[in-house]
Each structure stands twice: as C-alpha cells, then as structure tokens.
Amino acid sequence: MTNSPTILVFDSGLGGLTVLREVVAARSDAHFVYVADDAFFPYGHHSEDEIIARVVPLMGELIGTHDPDLVVIACNTASTLVLSHLRAAYSVPFVGTVPAIKPACAQSRTRRVSVLGTKGTVKREYTKALIRDFAQGCEVTLVGSPELASLAEAALGGASVSDNDILAELAPCFVGDAEDAGARTDTVVLACTHYPLLLDRMKKLAPWPVDWIDPAPAIARRVSDLLGARSGDIAQAGAEMIFTSNRVHGLSATLTPFFGGRALA
C-alpha cells in the first residue's frame, strides 16, 4: 500500500488552521501534522532577529521528528521573515503565506485596497515590495492590527470577544466616502491567517460590504501541485496537533472540523 504524504503545517498559534482546512480539503490523502508555536506566541511581540533565531532551528527539529514531504508556513509574519532562511537550510519543499496584494489589486473596482495584518507584517519591506510590484495603480492602505490575532485565538478557545474590540481593529481598513460606493475601499486583504477565524463577525461589523481576500485556497492549490498526483484516500492518513509549550490542547471538538473531521492524535 502506498504511504500517505506527510504535510507539516506550522503557525505561531491557531490561525494556520484556516490554511490547514483548505489543504485538508485539497489533499485528503495526506497525513497532517499541525504545529502551533504557542510558546512564542504572538510573533508580533518579538523582533525580526528573534523570530528567525527561533523558527529556523525549531523547524529543523520538526523535520527531523516528522520527516514531512512538504511544509506549509501558515503564518504571514514567519513567511515574510524566515522562508528564505528555511529554504537555504533544508531540502524539504516549503509553501509560505504572504499578503495577497496582487490578486486583490487586480480585482478591485474602486482601486482602493486595504491590507489588514499584524504590525510586523505591514511594516515589513517584503510587504512594501509587493505593493510596489503589484498595486497596479491602486491606493493601498496598510493597517497594522495590534490585537486581532489574539482576539481570534481567544474566540476559538471559547472566550467572549466583544464586537467593539473587533471593530476597533477593523475600522481603519475602511477608507473613503461611505455613501459613495465608487470612492471607498472595496477589497480587504487578510494578511494574517488568524483573521479568517473571525470573518463571519467581521462581515457583519463592516461599515459597508467589501471583498475579503483569504490566501488559503491558493495555498492549498500550490501544495497539491507540488505533491503531484493523489494516491487516493488512504486508511493510515491521520492528523496530529502539537503545541510547542507541550500543553494539552483540550479543543478536539473545536479543532476536528479544521482537520476534515479526523480524530487528533
């Protein structure tokens, strides 16, 4: 019997589950290892050098333990900082997560796009280079959210998160005349994988309707392309959930939908 490919999905916390969900749907034949680096969460509270020094050797340990066929860095902060270092250090294929500025600007009708990310992601040169290369004449507003990732993590864990707290993080994305649909933001890039966890609430709280760009489906397509032909749904394909703090997650009922209903090891 053909072995299932192993896909390791890495994030600072639980936001990468939004990417995992799409990858599982695309590659139900794979075995999944999800690693949340909660011992270092949130990455936005650390310097660039600290994140690089943390993630590169940690990834080496994870590759040595789990022998993945492919690694998904399901974190914008880590991808914009560490991806080049990881590719230089390890031979396993890596798929990163970067702000979807190119497709957002290509589809915007009003030519007003906002990028909602962590403070680190929006200030990074990598993000600014994407705007220079792909804005296509759009006015791009960078919004660095200090708390939205933590709010999403808290909400997934069952904590109460107020509408006012979410709206305070969201409001700067909405630029222009609220009464003139042709002169206001019409597209928001979700440049942190945590944010789609709150997407239903964000849609309800938005001052006006916009298109929300989540990169997860494109990431799943890229993963599937790199892995090649599916080997079929294989009995031993399963799922593991690992926290770097070694805490017991206690979230199985909440997490299993992201793993396509698989029981977590």
C-alpha positions in Angstrom: 0.0 0.0 0.0 1.3 3.5 -0.9 2.2 5.6 2.1 0.4 8.9 2.6 2.4 12.0 2.1 3.0 13.9 5.3 2.3 17.6 5.3 3.5 19.7 8.3 1.6 22.9 8.8 3.3 25.5 11.1 2.0 28.7 12.7 2.6 30.8 15.7 -0.7 29.7 17.1 -4.1 28.5 15.8 -4.5 30.9 12.8 -2.9 28.4 10.5 -5.9 26.2 11.0 -7.7 28.3 8.3 -5.0 27.3 5.9 -5.0 23.7 7.1 -8.7 23.4 6.5 -8.2 24.2 2.8 -5.2 22.0 2.4 -7.0 19.0 4.0 -9.9 19.5 1.6 -7.5 19.5 -1.3 -5.3 16.6 -0.1 -7.5 14.2 1.9 -4.9 11.5 1.1 -2.2 13.2 3.3 -1.2 12.7 6.9 -1.2 16.1 8.7 1.0 17.4 11.5 -0.1 20.8 12.8 2.4 22.7 14.9 1.4 25.7 16.9 4.4 27.6 18.3 2.3 28.9 21.2 5.4 29.0 23.5 6.5 32.0 21.4 3.0 33.5 20.5 2.4 36.1 19.4 5.2 36.6 17.0 4.3 40.3 16.7 5.8 40.8 20.2 9.2 39.7 19.1 11.9 41.3 16.9 12.7 40.0 13.5 16.1 38.6 14.6 14.4 36.8 17.5 11.8 35.2 15.2 14.5 34.0 12.7 16.6 32.6 15.6 13.5 30.8 17.0 12.0 29.3 13.8 14.9 28.1 11.8 16.3 25.6 14.4 12.8 24.7 15.6 11.9 23.7 12.0 15.0 21.6 11.9 13.8 19.7 14.9 10.3 19.3 13.5 11.6 18.0 10.2 13.9 15.5 12.0 11.0 14.2 14.0 8.2 14.1 11.5 10.0 13.7 8.1 7.4 15.7 6.2 7.1 15.6 2.4 6.2 19.3 2.4 6.0 22.1 5.0 3.4 24.9 4.9 4.4 28.1 6.8 0.8 29.2 7.6 1.9 32.5 9.1 2.5 35.8 7.3 5.0 37.0 9.8 7.1 33.9 9.7 6.8 33.6 5.9 7.9 37.2 5.2 10.9 36.8 7.5 12.1 33.2 7.6 11.1 31.5 4.4 14.3 32.3 2.6 16.4 31.0 5.6 14.3 27.8 5.8 14.8 27.1 2.1 18.5 27.7 2.4 18.8 25.4 5.4 16.5 22.4 4.5 15.8 20.5 1.3 12.1 19.8 2.0 9.7 22.0 -0.1 8.2 25.0 1.7 5.0 26.8 0.8 4.6 30.2 2.5 1.8 32.6 3.2 2.3 36.2 2.0 -0.2 39.1 1.7 -2.4 38.5 -1.4 -1.9 42.0 -2.7 -1.6 41.1 -6.4 -5.0 39.4 -6.7 -6.7 42.0 -4.5 -5.4 44.9 -6.7 -6.2 43.0 -9.9 -9.9 42.6 -8.9 -10.6 45.9 -7.1 -13.1 48.1 -9.0 -12.7 51.3 -6.9 -8.8 50.9 -6.9 -8.9 51.2 -3.1 -7.5 48.2 -1.2 -6.6 47.7 2.4 -4.1 45.2 3.8 -5.1 44.1 7.3 -2.2 42.3 9.1 -0.1 42.3 12.2 2.0 45.4 12.9 5.1 43.4 11.9 3.7 42.2 8.6 2.5 45.6 7.4 5.8 47.4 8.2 8.0 44.7 6.6 9.9 45.6 3.4 8.6 42.3 1.8 5.0 43.7 2.0 6.0 47.1 0.7 7.8 45.4 -2.2 4.6 43.5 -3.1 2.7 46.9 -3.2 5.4 48.4 -5.5 5.3 45.4 -7.8 1.6 44.6 -7.9 -0.5 47.6 -6.8 -1.4 48.3 -10.5 -2.4 51.9 -9.7 -4.4 51.0 -6.6 -4.3 53.1 -3.4 -3.2 50.5 -0.8 -3.8 51.2 2.9 -1.7 49.2 5.3 -3.4 48.5 8.6 -1.4 47.1 11.4 -3.7 45.4 13.9 -2.2 45.0 17.4 -4.8 42.7 18.9 -6.9 40.9 16.2 -4.8 37.7 16.1 -5.1 37.4 19.9 -8.8 38.1 19.7 -9.2 35.4 17.1 -7.2 32.9 19.2 -9.3 33.7 22.3 -12.6 33.4 20.4 -11.6 30.0 19.0 -10.8 28.9 22.5 -14.3 29.8 23.7 -13.6 33.2 25.3 -16.0 36.1 24.9 -14.8 38.7 22.4 -16.8 41.9 22.0 -17.9 43.4 18.7 -16.4 46.7 19.8 -13.0 45.1 20.2 -13.1 43.5 16.7 -14.4 46.7 15.1 -11.7 48.8 16.6 -9.1 46.7 14.8 -11.1 46.6 11.6 -12.2 50.2 11.2 -9.0 51.7 9.7 -9.4 49.4 6.7 -12.5 51.3 5.5 -11.3 54.4 3.7 -13.3 56.8 1.6 -16.9 58.0 1.4 -19.3 55.6 3.0 -22.1 57.0 0.8 -20.3 56.6 -2.5 -19.6 53.0 -3.4 -17.3 54.1 -6.2 -15.0 56.1 -3.9 -14.3 53.8 -1.0 -12.4 50.6 -0.1 -13.9 47.6 -1.8 -11.3 44.9 -1.1 -9.6 43.9 2.2 -6.6 41.5 2.2 -6.5 39.3 5.3 -2.7 39.3 5.8 -2.8 37.1 8.9 -4.1 33.6 8.9 -5.8 34.1 12.3 -8.2 36.7 10.8 -10.5 34.3 8.8 -11.4 32.7 12.2 -13.4 35.9 12.8 -14.5 36.5 9.2 -18.3 36.0 9.8 -18.3 38.6 12.5 -16.1 40.9 10.6 -18.5 40.8 7.7 -21.4 41.8 10.0 -19.4 44.6 11.6 -18.0 46.1 8.4 -19.3 49.7 7.7 -20.0 48.6 4.1 -19.6 45.4 2.1 -16.1 44.6 0.7 -14.4 41.6 -0.8 -12.3 39.8 1.7 -9.2 38.1 0.2 -8.1 34.9 2.1 -5.0 33.3 0.6 -5.7 29.8 2.0 -7.4 28.4 -1.2 -4.4 29.4 -3.3 -2.0 27.9 -0.8 -3.9 24.6 -1.0 -3.7 24.6 -4.8 0.1 25.2 -4.6 0.6 22.4 -2.1 -1.4 20.0 -4.2 0.6 20.9 -7.3 3.9 20.4 -5.5 2.9 17.0 -4.1 1.7 15.7 -7.5 -0.9 13.1 -8.2 -3.1 12.0 -5.3 -2.5 8.5 -4.0 -6.2 8.0 -3.0 -7.8 8.3 0.4 -5.5 6.0 2.4 -6.5 4.4 5.7 -3.5 5.4 7.7 -3.7 9.1 6.8 -4.4 10.9 10.0 -3.7 14.1 12.0 -1.6 15.3 14.8 -1.8 18.5 16.8 1.4 19.7 18.6 1.9 22.8 20.8 5.5 23.8 21.4 4.5 24.7 25.0 3.6 21.0 25.5 0.2 21.9 26.8 -2.7 19.7 26.2 -5.0 21.5 23.8 -8.4 20.3 25.1 -10.0 21.7 21.9 -10.7 18.5 20.0 -14.4 19.2 19.3 -13.5 22.7 18.1 -10.4 21.6 16.1 -11.6 18.5 14.3 -13.6 20.4 11.6 -10.3 22.0 10.5 -8.8 18.6 10.1 -11.7 17.4 8.0 -13.3 15.5 10.9 -10.2 13.4 11.6 -9.6 12.3 15.2 -6.5 14.1 16.5 -3.5 12.0 17.8 
